[in-house]
């Protein structure tokens, strides 16, 4: 439970960043996977950019949904790189 939509947005932003860092670990370990995950990472980046714009305008509920979609793309990227993560 979160005190406010902004607090939940901050949580989702941190969660998204953690998954972005995991992509770097995957690429360091399996550079040959870069081609498999590139589209997911690009999609995730676009979704995050949109979410951040929504948050700047005060639409934290919309930003949360955008970050969740971005994180789902990052999870798909990690899985495409050969590592299973729940979610």
Buried (B, 14 or more C-beta within 10 A) or exposed (E): EEEEBBEBBBEBBEBBBEBBEBBEEBBEEBEEBEEBBEEBBEBBBBBBEBBBEBBEEEBBBBBBBBBBBBBBBBBBBBBBBEBEEEE
